[in-house]
């Protein structure tokens, strides 16, 4: 994805810009299911400054480098979904992500898109985010189309983008557009217990697995 046009749009000019996408291209291409997470906004410690930073490159360094629990939660979801596709069963929740290569590999095989790519903050405002969706939806759609994900997990972002998409409901929290399956789920930084997040997501996906599971 070329971000030059994106950065030069009026809404982003002179702001700190954070690029995103497939965390590791080779791992993404090899993955048995390409999972894209659409999240709200990434942020830096100096959001009002100018500059640029790449989220995907940072995450590709591994969970031992990444601070906070959110990306560890994302890795748990990724691994659970990958194993659900492979076995048809929900694997028991595993908290031992520290030093566990499976979690790192699962995260590297996924992709992340933030709706707001500049001047992000740790606390999001939906009215603010909608301005970025309105400004950038054509480029966000292009970014999705270039990735061609099998499953899109919306982290509290489905209400922000659904007006841009023609869709029908086809499962618990699951919506089908012409090209993609979207899951309307909680943000991975939510305060619910990790185990509750994991089993809620995996149980819902198992109910409709024959609809969204990639054809082999």
Secondary structure, DSSP 8 states (H G I E B T S, - for coil): ---HHHHTSTTTTTSEEEE-EESSHHHHHH-SS-EEEEEEE---TTTTS-EEEEHHHHHTT-TTTS-SSHHHHHHHHHHHHHHHHHHSS--------TT-HHHHHHHHT-EEEEEE-BS--SS--HHHHHHHHHHHHHHHHHHHHHH--SEEEEES-HHHHGGGS--EEEETTEEE-SS-EEEEE--TT-SS-HHHHHHHHHHHHHHTHHHHS---
